[in-house]
Amino acid sequence: MSPEALPRKKHKNPLISVSRALGTILLILVVGICIPLTVPRFLGYQIYSVISGSMEPEIPMGSLLYIRATLPEEAAVGDVVAFYGSGGSGAIITHRVVENRVLPRELITKGDANQEQDRNPVPYTAFIGTVERSIPGAGVLAEVFTSRTGKMAASGFIMAAVLLYVLAGILEGNGGRR
């Protein structure tokens, strides 16, 4: 058989594979970051980032907290709970329950790193819920990706991934040859 009669091997343009791989990596990155920030909300959790060291070393600064809405009457001594701080600041505090006073409807709390219990009891009306999970360091990422800049970056990654897939399709449509 002559060399002219042999079928020619098609050389696929490596840009097609690279474009698809980069697009896939970008999408996996965005989805991987968004899942721990969105799915738990659908399961009834509130998500907060820790910005103080009052619960260290158990819950370090920069941790991501998953808080389940529970009844304050059910908070047990030793539970880590979240509540709105006094003074109308809107600050959310996470401390450990030292005592649950059901009759006056208040909790006595203390940060693990603090020497003394909190000055003001936590009224049941300020109670948010019980901390069920803490992921050290993830709160920093959550703050970045839930900010306006982070949302714009995530949108940019998605757009870049789509463009990379479009580029791969165009290159493939041209025969995929160099």
C-alpha positions as CSV (number, residue, x, y, z in Angstrom):
1,M,0.0,0.0,0.0
2,S,1.4,3.4,-0.9
3,P,1.7,6.1,1.8
4,E,-0.9,8.2,-0.1
5,A,-3.5,5.5,0.4
6,L,-3.1,5.3,4.1
7,P,-5.7,7.3,6.1
8,R,-4.3,10.5,7.5
9,K,-4.2,11.0,11.2
10,K,-6.0,14.1,12.3
11,H,-4.0,16.2,14.6
12,K,-6.3,17.7,17.2
13,N,-5.5,21.2,18.2
14,P,-4.1,21.1,21.8
15,L,-5.9,24.4,22.4
16,I,-9.2,22.6,22.4
17,S,-8.1,20.3,25.2
18,V,-6.5,23.1,27.2
19,S,-9.6,25.4,26.8
20,R,-11.9,22.7,28.0
21,A,-9.7,21.7,30.9
22,L,-9.3,25.3,32.0
23,G,-13.0,25.9,31.7
24,T,-13.7,22.8,33.8
25,I,-11.2,23.8,36.4
26,L,-12.8,27.3,36.7
27,L,-16.3,25.8,37.1
28,I,-15.2,23.3,39.7
29,L,-13.5,26.1,41.6
30,V,-16.6,28.2,41.7
31,V,-18.9,25.3,42.5
32,G,-16.5,24.1,45.2
33,I,-16.6,27.5,46.9
34,C,-20.3,28.1,46.5
35,I,-21.6,24.7,47.8
36,P,-20.5,25.2,51.5
37,L,-21.9,28.7,51.4
38,T,-25.3,27.9,49.8
39,V,-26.4,24.3,50.4
40,P,-26.4,24.5,54.2
41,R,-28.8,27.5,54.0
42,F,-31.3,25.2,52.3
43,L,-30.9,22.7,55.1
44,G,-31.8,25.3,57.7
45,Y,-28.4,26.6,58.8
46,Q,-27.3,30.2,59.2
47,I,-23.7,30.8,58.3
48,Y,-21.4,33.3,60.0
49,S,-17.7,34.1,60.0
50,V,-15.9,34.5,63.3
51,I,-14.2,37.9,63.7
52,S,-13.0,37.8,67.3
53,G,-10.9,35.4,69.4
54,S,-13.3,35.1,72.3
55,M,-13.8,31.3,71.6
56,E,-10.2,30.4,70.9
57,P,-8.7,27.8,70.7
58,E,-11.9,25.8,70.0
59,I,-13.2,28.2,67.4
60,P,-10.4,30.4,66.0
61,M,-10.8,33.7,64.3
62,G,-11.6,33.3,60.6
63,S,-13.7,30.2,61.2
64,L,-17.0,29.5,59.3
65,L,-19.9,28.6,61.6
66,Y,-23.0,26.7,60.8
67,I,-25.7,27.6,63.2
68,R,-29.0,25.6,63.5
69,A,-32.1,27.5,64.8
70,T,-33.0,25.8,68.1
71,L,-35.1,26.8,71.1
72,P,-33.2,28.7,73.7
73,E,-35.0,26.6,76.4
74,E,-33.1,23.6,75.0
75,A,-29.6,25.2,75.2
76,A,-27.6,23.0,77.6
77,V,-24.6,24.0,79.7
78,G,-21.5,23.6,77.4
79,D,-23.4,24.3,74.1
80,V,-21.9,26.9,71.9
81,V,-24.6,29.3,70.9
82,A,-25.1,32.4,68.7
83,F,-27.0,35.5,69.8
84,Y,-27.4,39.1,69.1
85,G,-25.3,41.3,71.3
86,S,-26.9,43.9,73.6
87,G,-27.0,47.6,72.8
88,G,-28.6,47.3,69.4
89,S,-25.3,47.0,67.5
90,G,-26.5,44.0,65.5
91,A,-23.3,42.2,66.4
92,I,-23.6,38.4,66.5
93,I,-21.8,36.8,69.4
94,T,-20.9,33.1,69.7
95,H,-20.2,32.0,73.3
96,R,-20.6,28.9,75.4
97,V,-23.6,28.5,77.7
98,V,-22.7,28.5,81.4
99,E,-26.2,28.5,82.7
100,N,-29.7,28.4,81.2
101,R,-32.2,30.3,83.4
102,V,-35.5,29.2,82.0
103,L,-37.7,31.1,84.4
104,P,-36.3,34.6,83.7
105,R,-35.8,33.4,80.1
106,E,-32.1,34.2,79.8
107,L,-28.8,32.5,79.2
108,I,-25.5,33.1,81.0
109,T,-22.6,32.8,78.6
110,K,-18.9,33.0,78.4
111,G,-16.3,33.1,75.7
112,D,-13.7,30.3,76.1
113,A,-10.8,32.7,75.9
114,N,-12.4,35.2,78.4
115,Q,-11.6,35.1,82.1
116,E,-15.1,35.8,83.3
117,Q,-18.6,35.1,82.1
118,D,-20.4,37.8,80.0
119,R,-21.6,40.8,82.0
120,N,-25.1,40.8,80.5
121,P,-27.4,37.7,80.4
122,V,-28.6,36.8,77.0
123,P,-32.4,37.2,76.8
124,Y,-34.2,34.4,74.9
125,T,-35.4,37.0,72.4
126,A,-31.7,37.6,71.3
127,F,-31.0,33.9,70.8
128,I,-30.2,32.8,67.3
129,G,-29.3,29.1,67.6
130,T,-26.7,26.5,68.4
131,V,-23.4,26.1,66.6
132,E,-23.3,22.7,65.0
133,R,-20.1,22.9,62.9
134,S,-17.0,25.1,62.8
135,I,-14.6,25.1,59.9
136,P,-11.3,27.0,60.8
137,G,-10.1,29.4,58.1
138,A,-13.2,29.0,55.9
139,G,-14.8,32.1,57.2
140,V,-12.1,34.2,55.6
141,L,-12.9,32.7,52.2
142,A,-16.6,33.2,52.9
143,E,-16.1,36.9,53.6
144,V,-14.1,37.3,50.4
145,F,-16.5,35.4,48.1
146,T,-19.7,36.9,49.6
147,S,-18.4,40.5,49.2
148,R,-19.3,42.5,46.1
149,T,-15.8,42.0,44.7
150,G,-15.9,38.2,45.4
151,K,-19.3,37.9,43.6
152,M,-17.9,39.8,40.7
153,A,-14.9,37.5,40.6
154,A,-17.1,34.4,40.7
155,S,-19.2,35.8,37.8
156,G,-15.9,36.5,35.9
157,F,-14.7,32.9,36.5
158,I,-18.0,31.6,35.2
159,M,-17.9,33.9,32.1
160,A,-14.3,32.9,31.5
161,A,-15.2,29.2,31.7
162,V,-18.1,29.7,29.2
163,L,-15.8,31.6,26.8
164,L,-13.2,28.8,27.0
165,Y,-15.8,26.2,26.1
166,V,-17.0,28.4,23.2
167,L,-13.4,28.8,22.0
168,A,-13.0,25.0,22.2
169,G,-16.2,24.6,20.1
170,I,-15.1,27.1,17.5
171,L,-11.7,25.4,17.2
172,E,-13.3,22.0,16.9
173,G,-15.7,23.4,14.3
174,N,-12.7,24.4,12.2
175,G,-11.7,20.9,12.0
176,G,-9.6,21.0,15.2
177,R,-6.4,21.1,13.1
178,R,-3.5,23.3,13.6
